[in-house]
Amino acid sequence: MFSRKYFVAVMTACVCATTATPSTASPGPIKDGSGAAKIVDRSFTTLASPTGENPILRQGNSKFGLAHIKQGGKYGDKANHPYNAAAKKKWRLAFSNGVCSQLRKKYALYCHPFGRGKKKKSYCVYVDFADLTYHGKNMGQKGIVTAYWSKGQKGPKGRDTCLAKKGD
């Protein structure tokens, strides 16, 4: 038989081994908050995300989310950053296309081509699936950073035209 000391030592080692965090930590649970962290839309779904979560839209500020989109992005181009029911349908189409480009580990670009001939354009949606820290609390994924129109449809699903406007 094993002694009690041996049994406790083995059990402690097993518990430590099973509770150790893996090197690639999973995303935190998505939480609603106040101010920029407030979730304004959870209705988007996609089968292709780096973390396995559906994208969300937060209230945001001048750098991400609904506030960023309504101000017209980084350059104030409101016509290029629509936010209405028709625009949200286009976001859903982009999400159904899957990830056009995974720019960083948890930052993805979704795009959907529209139009023909000289009126070719693509709708692009950037999503940051990395965790947002707001007032010292982990709120889960940051969510949709921006959504905009891009001229042309170079590459698969308009990917190249969406990437050409990185600074928005």
N, C-alpha and C positions, 0 to 999 in steps of 0.2 A: 504494500500500500504506500501511497504517497503521503508525505507529512503535510500538515496544514500550511506551513510556511511555503512549501513548494507549490501547493495548489493556489494560494493567494498570489504568489509571484507570477505564475503562468497566467492567471486570469487578468491581472493588472496589465501584463504585456499584451494580451489579446485585446483588451479594451482600448489601450493606447494605439495599437495598430489599426483598429477599425474606426477610431474617431479622428485620426489624423486627416487634415484637409489635403485633398489632392493638389497637384501643382497647377491645374487649370480649374479654378474654383467656378462653380456654377453661378449664374446670375442670381442676384437677390430677388425676393418677391416684389412684384410691382405694387407700390403704395401710392395712394392719393395724398396730396398735401395741399398747402396753401400757396398763394402767389405763383411763381414760375413752375412749381412742382404740381400744380393742380392738373388732373387729367380731364381733358375736355372731350375726348372721343376714344372709345375702346372698340369701335365697330369694325376695325380692319383685321383681315385674316390673310395669312400667307403660309404656304407649306415650305417655303424656302427662306429660312432665317438662320443666321449663324448660331443662335442660342436656342432655337426651337420655340421661341415665344412669338406671339402676334405683335405687330407694331402698335403703339399707342400715340396719341397726340396730347402733349402737355400744353398748358397755357404759355410757358416759355418766356423768353425775353427777346432783346434785339438780336441775339445770336442763335436762337433755336425755337422751334415750336410755333404755335399759332401766332404769337406776337411778331415773330420774325417773318412769317408768311404774309400777315396782314400789312406789315410795313413795306412789303415789296422786296424782301430779301436784303442783302448787304447794300445794294445800290438803289433801293427805293423804287423799283420797277413794279408797281402794283398790278399792272395789266398782265405781267408775265407770271405772277404768283396768285392765281385765283383761289378763293376759298368759298365755295358755295356747293350746293348739291351736285351740280354737273361736274365740278372739279373733283369732288370726293369719289364720284363714279370712275373718273380717270385714274385716281389713286388706286382704286380697287383693281382696275385692269392692269396697272403696273405691278401690283403685288401678285396678281395671278400669273404674270409672266415669269416670275421668279427673279432671283438676284442676277442683275446684269453684270455687276462687278462688286467684289468684296474688297474695298479699299484698305481696310485694316481688319484686324481679327474680328471685331464686333461692330463694324461700320459698313453698311451695305447700301448699294444703289439699285433702285428698281426703276425700270423704264418701259414705256409702251409707245410704239410708233403710231402716228395718225397722218392722214392726208395722202395725196398722190401728186405726182408731177412737181410743179413749182411750189406747192403748198405742203410739202413734206415737213413734218416736225415730230418731236418726241416729247412725251410728258415724263418728267424725271422726279423721283422721290428719294431723298436721302434719309436713312434711318440709322440712329446710333443706338445699338442694343447694349452698350456698356452701361454700368450703373451710374446714376446721378446721385451725387451727395448734395443735399439741400439742408442748410442750417445744421450741419454735422450728422444728418441722418441719411442712411442709404434708402433711396426711394425706388430702387429697381431701375429698369432701363430708362434712358433719357427719352427715347422715342423719336418721332419724326422731327428731323432738323429743319428741312425745307422741302418744298415741292414747287416745280416751275416748268415752263415750256422751254424747249430748246429747238432751234432751227435745224432742219435736216434730219436724215436718218442714216448716217454712216454706220457701218458695222451692224452686228446682230442686235435686233430690237432697239436700235437707236443708241446703243451704248456709247459709241464714240462721241456723239453730239452731246450727250449728257455729261460726259467727262470733260469736254472742252470748256464747260462753264463751271469749273471747280470752285471758283471764289464766291459763289452765290450762297 
